[in-house]
């Protein structure tokens, strides 16, 4: 037993067994092979031919670099292409194509519009083409299948035009909407900027004198006002001193008039006072001249006027003293003249005193006005830090509005330039690389391919039928099969003895089998060649 197993394992494939199976089951193999191939081959020529027209649409990049003119539309080309595809494959667009080109005439009588739309959608094929290295979308193919090659070409051309026009319309619409958006935002920013400018203008108009830029001017004006006030105060002091002087002279006049004319004792007293005043005034004049004051200086002129008045008064006193030494008759006759002279001098002195009072009042009013102005400018200087902060707040809002306005202006101009490029088709656009082809050979059915499929189907049926029949046959056809069934040795074998008629029948059956095999394989080869040539 071990030797038998070693012999079986050492033996190769039993060719005689396979040849015996082929000899017994050739009809079960050849007939299914021929029938399977024949049915598929015939079906490939019976099925209606479908022609496929295709075109390639290239995605052209902008002629101007995006660094110079950035695009203002959706940069995601794939999502935009999907949106365009959905719009083109919409029910309304496809029904328009069906009605314009009169597609599916044999189905329009019993098919609903939805069925026609679904049918044309199945016949349309869109294939995206990407760059191998970067996986960037570079182009896409559009194809349409129809039983009429001219219809296929027309529909493909219509779809191509729809893709190009729809892409241009979508880009133009998006670009114009973006530009209009920036224009609206720019107008709003312009109004906001104008409002900020108006606020600053009103603020400057309301606080024109206490703005930060007026600080040096206000300081200079305040210093000038303070100097004027000091000058007025000095003049007021001198006017008051002159008033005291005038009042002193007037008192002396009155004392002279009230003193007895004959005694002569009051005159020297009055003359000494006048001389003392004269010396005092001359001392003041000398002091002023030593300071470098000229004769036109107001102080010098006033002192000289006071000296002139004093001189005049002294002369009057001297004349009065001389008149007292004359005779009584002469004194009586000239008394009236002397009184009239004294009255005129006192009237002039009173007039000067009144003018001096008016001058004092004017000086005091001028000083009060200067004090008011000084207080006003001091208040302005005190408000200067507050106004500076307020103006800084307004300027900060203005600067922000101006920066926003400039940024929007820049974006609006760039968007308008991008819109112009899009309208001129100088931006990213679709271009037909190959026009829709007019198909010459049908895309379906593929006769050569179906012929090969038919051969495969026939082989499968033939092998399945022959193998199944052989598997179900329980007869013993060889010595090995018998040894495998009965574990005993075979002593002898009775050969098959055929009659002459049986031999003739066997020979005729063998020739017929060879003829059938030749016809089958010749038919397959001829059908394959015909399918290849006719395509």
VOGU-3710 file (C-alpha; in Angstrom, 3 decimals, decimal comma):
1> xxxxxxxxxx> 0,000/0,000/0,000  2,808/2,354/0,829  4,441/1,532/-2,480  1,198/2,234/-4,376  0,845/5,638/-2,699  4,464/6,473/-3,501  3,834/5,471/-7,124  0,695/7,721/-7,298  2,510/10,670/-5,787  5,456/10,274/-8,141
11> xxxxxxxxxx> 3,252/10,133/-11,249  2,412/13,355/-13,097  -0,988/14,423/-14,473  -2,881/11,646/-16,202  -3,164/12,968/-19,787  -4,910/9,844/-20,933  -7,702/10,541/-18,484  -8,227/14,071/-19,821  -8,044/12,870/-23,408  -10,627/10,248/-22,566
21> xxxxxxxxxx> -12,903/12,898/-21,072  -12,515/15,091/-24,177  -13,213/12,102/-26,400  -16,342/11,206/-24,487  -17,637/14,762/-23,745  -16,616/16,727/-26,859  -20,206/17,413/-27,845  -21,097/18,629/-24,326  -18,175/21,063/-24,601  -18,359/22,235/-28,218
31> xxxxxxxxxx> -22,097/22,899/-28,361  -22,252/25,143/-25,218  -19,063/26,894/-26,354  -20,520/27,698/-29,756  -23,968/28,553/-28,474  -22,644/30,808/-25,643  -20,294/32,635/-27,956  -22,883/32,864/-30,715  -25,548/34,341/-28,462  -23,233/37,031/-27,060
41> xxxxxxxxxx> -21,772/37,755/-30,502  -25,203/38,050/-32,059  -26,398/40,230/-29,205  -23,465/42,604/-29,784  -24,733/43,231/-33,311  -28,399/43,275/-32,402  -28,110/45,829/-29,579  -28,582/49,456/-30,756  -25,350/51,327/-31,233  -24,598/54,281/-28,978
51> xxxxxxxxxx> -22,204/57,028/-30,089  -20,258/59,086/-27,631  -19,055/62,637/-28,368  -16,462/64,161/-26,042  -14,673/67,448/-25,573  -12,005/68,739/-23,234  -12,429/72,071/-21,453  -9,174/73,572/-20,228  -9,118/75,715/-17,099  -7,089/78,751/-18,128
61> xxxxxxxxxx> -5,207/80,609/-15,417  -5,422/84,436/-15,246  -3,267/86,340/-17,727  -2,371/88,792/-14,931  -0,679/87,418/-11,829  -2,850/87,088/-8,741  -0,145/88,888/-6,799  -0,829/91,997/-8,902  -4,620/91,675/-9,192  -6,080/89,296/-6,581
71> xxxxxxxxxx> -9,260/87,498/-7,555  -12,489/88,581/-5,865  -14,435/85,363/-6,586  -14,466/81,966/-4,910  -10,954/80,494/-5,275  -12,185/76,917/-4,669  -12,483/75,864/-8,296  -13,828/72,402/-7,529  -16,732/73,670/-5,433  -17,512/76,319/-8,074
81> xxxxxxxxxx> -17,419/73,657/-10,797  -19,747/71,435/-8,770  -22,159/74,331/-8,373  -22,043/75,040/-12,116  -22,570/71,331/-12,871  -25,638/71,205/-10,614  -27,078/74,258/-12,352  -26,459/72,811/-15,819  -27,903/69,413/-14,828  -30,969/71,024/-13,327
91> xxxxxxxxxx> -34,391/69,990/-14,599  -35,057/73,303/-16,350  -31,782/73,370/-18,279  -31,938/69,735/-19,335  -35,573/69,978/-20,453  -34,621/73,000/-22,539  -31,924/70,902/-24,261  -34,350/68,004/-24,768  -36,954/70,264/-26,341  -34,488/72,301/-28,408
101> xxxxxxxxxx> -32,771/69,250/-29,955  -35,856/67,010/-29,909  -34,122/64,228/-27,974  -35,677/60,831/-27,212  -38,436/61,217/-29,795  -39,489/57,598/-29,406  -39,916/58,052/-25,640  -41,579/61,457/-25,435  -45,030/60,014/-26,083  -45,085/57,762/-23,008
111> xxxxxxxxxx> -42,246/59,081/-20,751  -42,707/61,828/-18,193  -40,416/64,912/-18,143  -38,720/63,541/-15,048  -37,954/60,305/-16,883  -36,455/62,240/-19,781  -34,351/64,335/-17,416  -33,113/61,208/-15,649  -32,314/59,615/-19,005  -30,270/62,564/-20,267
121> xxxxxxxxxx> -28,449/62,768/-16,952  -27,344/59,147/-17,374  -26,107/59,905/-20,886  -24,004/62,875/-19,700  -20,568/62,146/-18,305  -18,230/64,676/-16,680  -14,696/63,619/-15,809  -12,268/65,832/-13,869  -8,597/65,845/-14,869  -6,019/66,675/-12,201
131> xxxxxxxxxx> -2,315/67,380/-12,327  -0,404/64,238/-11,282  2,049/66,009/-9,002  -0,014/68,723/-7,324  -3,489/67,145/-7,608  -4,639/70,487/-9,014  -7,690/70,597/-11,247  -6,414/71,484/-14,734  -9,269/70,495/-17,072  -12,367/68,337/-17,360
141> xxxxxxxxxx> -13,983/66,226/-20,044  -17,630/66,503/-21,050  -19,239/63,718/-23,087  -22,709/62,691/-24,201  -23,916/59,366/-25,542  -26,653/59,027/-28,144  -27,753/56,669/-30,895  -27,250/59,474/-33,406  -23,638/60,709/-33,637  -24,747/64,175/-34,793
151> xxxxxxxxxx> -27,102/64,500/-31,844  -24,280/63,435/-29,522  -22,040/66,124/-30,995  -24,756/68,801/-30,767  -25,594/68,023/-27,140  -21,899/67,983/-26,199  -21,433/71,334/-27,914  -24,455/72,743/-26,076  -23,148/71,467/-22,742  -19,734/72,963/-23,491
161> xxxxxxxxxx> -21,265/76,357/-24,227  -23,314/76,138/-21,032  -20,226/75,392/-18,950  -18,283/78,307/-20,445  -21,155/80,816/-20,288  -22,297/79,702/-16,834  -18,777/79,951/-15,446  -18,389/83,438/-16,915  -21,790/84,474/-15,553  -21,059/83,061/-12,095
171> xxxxxxxxxx> -17,644/84,727/-11,955  -19,011/88,032/-13,262  -21,928/87,973/-10,816  -19,712/87,122/-7,855  -17,143/89,709/-8,897  -19,739/92,457/-9,392  -21,439/91,588/-6,111  -18,091/91,793/-4,340  -17,371/95,157/-5,948  -20,849/96,464/-5,040
181> xxxxxxxxxx> -20,342/95,264/-1,475  -17,087/97,190/-1,206  -18,745/100,233/-2,800  -21,527/100,142/-0,198  -19,017/99,708/2,611  -16,901/102,507/1,144  -19,904/104,854/1,006  -20,707/104,077/4,627  -17,067/104,627/5,604  -17,096/107,905/3,651
191> xxxxxxxxxx> -20,162/109,115/5,547  -18,576/108,086/8,842  -15,365/109,895/7,898  -17,341/113,014/6,947  -19,139/112,869/10,303  -15,787/112,617/12,106  -14,451/115,559/10,100  -17,563/117,583/10,942  -17,125/116,825/14,653  -13,513/117,981/14,556
201> xxxxxxxxxx> -14,518/121,094/12,579  -17,261/121,977/15,065  -14,940/121,329/18,002  -12,272/123,583/16,537  -14,872/126,260/15,767  -16,204/126,148/19,338  -12,757/126,140/20,930  -10,769/128,088/18,364  -8,920/130,087/21,020  -8,027/127,297/23,454
211> xxxxxxxxxx> -6,820/124,563/21,143  -3,440/122,926/21,811  -1,977/124,726/18,807  -2,875/128,104/20,320  -0,810/127,551/23,481  2,159/129,690/22,466  -0,100/132,344/20,998  -2,215/132,462/24,164  0,908/132,677/26,300  2,212/135,570/24,195
221> xxxxxxxxxx> -1,137/137,365/24,333  -1,393/136,794/28,095  2,099/138,194/28,576  1,203/141,218/26,468  -1,999/141,774/28,417  -0,138/141,556/31,700  2,389/144,099/30,433  -0,433/146,396/29,351  -2,052/146,022/32,755  1,226/146,851/34,451
231> xxxxxxxxxx> 1,586/149,947/32,262  -1,986/151,002/33,009  -1,452/150,465/36,724  1,687/152,594/36,582  -0,188/155,308/34,702  -3,031/155,042/37,214  -0,593/155,526/40,076  0,882/158,591/38,387  -2,577/159,981/37,668  -3,512/159,517/41,287
241> xxxxxxxxxx> -0,304/161,260/42,371  -1,099/164,100/39,965  -4,599/164,282/41,424  -3,142/164,661/44,886  -0,852/167,359/43,564  -3,707/169,237/41,934  -5,733/168,990/45,112  -2,732/170,343/47,067  -2,405/173,297/44,685  -6,102/173,957/44,915
251> xxxxxxxxxx> -5,905/173,915/48,696  -3,029/176,366/48,641  -4,988/178,650/46,333  -7,884/178,562/48,670  -5,649/179,237/51,685  -4,110/182,223/49,933  -7,510/183,625/49,071  -8,771/183,178/52,595  -5,674/184,789/54,243  -5,666/188,608/54,899
261> xxxxxxxxxx> -4,008/190,583/52,130  -2,336/193,148/54,416  -0,716/190,888/56,879  1,610/189,293/54,359  2,282/186,465/56,809  0,463/183,717/54,792  2,155/184,480/51,497  5,610/183,429/52,478  4,231/180,229/53,831  2,498/179,520/50,540
271> xxxxxxxxxx> 5,521/180,578/48,520  7,762/178,248/50,527  5,408/175,337/49,848  5,384/176,153/46,160  9,161/176,346/46,092  9,361/172,996/47,887  6,989/171,417/45,355  9,005/172,969/42,558  12,180/171,370/43,856  10,423/168,031/44,175
281> xxxxxxxxxx> 9,144/168,125/40,604  12,507/169,123/39,237  14,032/166,221/41,118  11,521/163,844/39,494  12,303/165,292/36,073  16,016/164,863/36,626  15,430/161,253/37,708  13,384/160,505/34,603  15,931/162,090/32,304  18,675/160,091/33,981
291> xxxxxxxxxx> 16,821/156,915/33,037  17,084/157,836/29,382  13,489/158,990/28,876  13,057/161,542/26,096  10,905/164,645/26,103  8,166/162,723/24,306  7,781/160,209/27,088  4,384/160,578/28,822  5,925/160,718/32,310  8,379/163,408/31,284
301> xxxxxxxxxx> 5,628/165,456/29,672  3,424/165,212/32,758  6,201/166,285/35,110  6,992/169,245/32,846  3,307/170,204/32,844  3,276/170,030/36,628  6,418/172,214/36,769  4,788/174,732/34,412  1,725/174,846/36,615  3,873/175,292/39,695
311> xxxxxxxxxx> 5,865/178,077/38,033  2,669/179,783/37,056  1,365/179,423/40,600  4,618/180,790/42,042  4,445/183,793/39,742  0,900/184,348/40,820  1,916/184,300/44,481  4,775/186,717/43,798  2,447/189,063/41,991  0,043/188,874/44,901
321> xxxxxxxxxx> 2,811/189,704/47,342  3,806/192,768/45,289  0,250/194,009/45,105  -0,022/194,003/48,931  2,829/196,612/49,241  1,025/199,252/47,205  -1,122/202,002/48,625  -4,616/201,432/49,828  -6,037/203,380/46,952  -4,110/201,342/44,457
331> xxxxxxxxxx> -4,957/198,135/46,351  -8,601/198,948/46,278  -8,547/199,737/42,579  -6,633/196,531/41,630  -8,392/194,169/44,050  -10,997/193,220/41,566  -8,395/192,403/38,882  -6,395/190,240/41,290  -9,505/188,365/42,371  -10,428/187,768/38,767
341> xxxxxxxxxx> -6,936/186,381/38,067  -7,119/184,090/41,103  -10,527/182,900/39,991  -9,228/182,098/36,496  -6,244/180,169/37,908  -8,457/178,198/40,257  -10,889/177,451/37,408  -8,045/176,151/35,270  -6,738/174,100/38,171  -10,180/172,623/38,782
351> xxxxxxxxxx> -10,477/171,793/35,078  -7,179/169,940/35,177  -8,263/168,171/38,334  -11,509/167,104/36,641  -9,594/165,862/33,615  -7,312/163,978/35,961  -10,327/162,300/37,592  -11,629/161,293/34,176  -8,211/159,892/33,327  -8,193/157,918/36,570
361> xxxxxxxxxx> -11,642/156,493/35,820  -10,557/155,554/32,293  -7,431/153,907/33,599  -9,418/151,922/36,136  -11,880/150,739/33,466  -8,999/149,771/31,180  -7,372/147,824/34,014  -10,671/146,070/34,759  -11,053/145,131/31,075  -7,485/143,878/30,989
371> xxxxxxxxxx> -8,104/141,835/34,134  -11,132/140,269/32,452  -9,108/139,386/29,360  -6,265/138,061/31,480  -8,693/135,860/33,419  -10,172/134,650/30,099  -6,763/133,694/28,683  -5,730/132,124/31,971  -8,913/130,058/31,786  -8,049/129,076/28,201
381> xxxxxxxxxx> -4,611/127,983/29,288  -6,180/126,010/32,125  -8,562/124,277/29,673  -5,794/123,489/27,184  -5,006/119,954/28,583  -8,731/119,101/28,555  -9,142/120,348/24,981  -6,025/118,473/23,978  -7,459/115,204/25,334  -10,839/115,856/23,694
391> xxxxxxxxxx> -9,191/116,673/20,382  -7,000/113,565/20,687  -10,117/111,407/21,182  -11,773/112,967/18,151  -8,591/112,653/16,098  -8,231/108,997/17,109  -11,737/108,260/15,844  -10,984/110,215/12,679  -7,727/108,329/12,110  -9,494/104,993/12,514
401> xxxxxxxxxx> -12,230/106,064/10,102  -9,606/107,329/7,653  -7,629/104,075/7,845  -10,824/102,070/7,330  -11,789/104,290/4,410  -8,355/103,958/2,776  -8,383/100,169/3,233  -11,853/99,863/1,724  -10,855/102,171/-1,131  -7,871/99,953/-1,877
411> xxxxxxxxxx> -9,994/96,786/-1,762  -12,736/98,380/-3,865  -10,247/99,425/-6,559  -8,668/95,953/-6,576  -12,114/94,345/-6,778  -13,150/96,668/-9,629  -9,953/95,772/-11,500  -10,629/92,067/-10,956  -14,188/92,556/-12,227  -12,832/94,222/-15,352
421> xxxxxxxxxx> -10,463/91,297/-15,954  -13,315/88,836/-15,462  -15,570/90,650/-17,936  -12,762/90,681/-20,495  -12,127/86,967/-19,822  -8,561/87,719/-18,798  -9,045/86,143/-15,388  -9,508/82,444/-14,681  -11,809/81,092/-17,416  -12,765/77,959/-19,325
431> xxxxxxxxxx> -11,479/77,354/-22,850  -12,375/74,539/-25,218  -9,201/72,584/-25,843  -10,739/70,124/-28,307  -14,073/70,837/-30,019  -16,811/68,225/-29,595  -15,957/65,276/-31,791  -18,271/63,652/-34,315  -18,040/59,951/-33,379  -17,520/57,543/-36,273
441> xxxxxxxxxx> -17,511/54,264/-34,355  -20,069/53,444/-31,685  -18,971/53,593/-28,098  -21,409/50,805/-27,205  -21,593/47,933/-27,849  -17,899/47,107/-28,122  -18,093/44,183/-30,530  -14,540/42,977/-30,016  -14,928/43,110/-26,283  -18,273/41,327/-26,382
451> xxxxxxxxxx> -16,785/38,722/-28,707  -14,166/37,959/-26,103  -16,842/37,890/-23,427  -18,807/35,443/-25,597  -15,804/33,150/-25,800  -15,462/33,277/-22,061  -19,172/32,533/-21,587  -18,996/29,597/-24,041  -15,945/28,148/-22,332  -17,634/28,441/-18,978
461> xxxxxxxxxx> -20,786/26,715/-20,225  -18,855/24,012/-22,067  -16,573/23,197/-19,150  -19,472/23,334/-16,712  -21,656/21,017/-18,830  -18,875/18,567/-19,739  -17,515/18,465/-16,208  -20,981/18,068/-14,709  -21,860/15,253/-17,051  -18,582/13,476/-16,341
471> xxxxxxxxxx> -19,052/13,938/-12,622  -22,556/12,451/-12,706  -21,466/9,465/-14,880  -20,810/6,468/-12,540  -19,287/4,193/-15,187  -15,698/2,914/-15,008  -13,597/3,783/-18,046  -10,051/2,744/-17,054  -7,993/0,218/-15,132  -6,893/2,835/-12,630
481> xxxxxxxxxx> -10,459/3,673/-11,771  -11,164/0,011/-11,204  -8,087/-0,407/-8,997  -9,149/2,579/-7,031  -12,598/1,086/-6,557  -11,546/-2,628/-5,872  -8,319/-3,110/-3,885  -7,290/-6,263/-5,840  -5,082/-6,843/-8,775  -6,519/-7,094/-12,307
491> xxxxxxxxxx> -5,731/-10,482/-13,828  -6,973/-9,810/-17,388  -8,885/-7,263/-19,510  -11,494/-8,029/-22,176  -10,949/-5,632/-25,077  -13,831/-3,924/-26,859  -14,703/-5,782/-30,065  -16,521/-3,582/-32,568  -18,399/-4,712/-35,622  -17,593/-3,204/-39,018
501> xxxxxxxxxx> -20,742/-1,095/-38,806  -19,725/0,144/-35,400  -16,247/0,974/-36,664  -17,736/2,966/-39,543  -20,043/4,758/-37,115  -17,115/5,546/-34,774  -15,036/6,874/-37,647  -17,938/9,022/-38,894  -18,560/10,329/-35,350  -14,891/11,202/-34,965
511> xxxxxxxxxx> -14,827/13,057/-38,304  -18,011/14,887/-37,365  -16,494/15,893/-34,034  -13,409/17,255/-35,759  -15,516/19,132/-38,254  -17,664/20,574/-35,445  -14,532/21,650/-33,545  -13,058/23,232/-36,676  -16,308/25,035/-37,466  -16,621/26,275/-33,879
521> xxxxxxxxxx> -13,089/27,643/-33,626  -13,170/28,992/-37,181  -16,415/30,805/-36,445  -14,962/32,290/-33,271  -11,823/33,436/-35,093  -13,838/34,839/-37,987  -16,221/36,630/-35,626  -13,305/38,108/-33,707  -11,642/39,331/-36,893  -14,922/40,792/-38,143
531> xxxxx> -15,502/42,568/-34,829  -11,996/43,960/-34,905  -12,333/45,236/-38,443  -15,839/46,680/-38,129  -15,315/47,932/-34,590
//
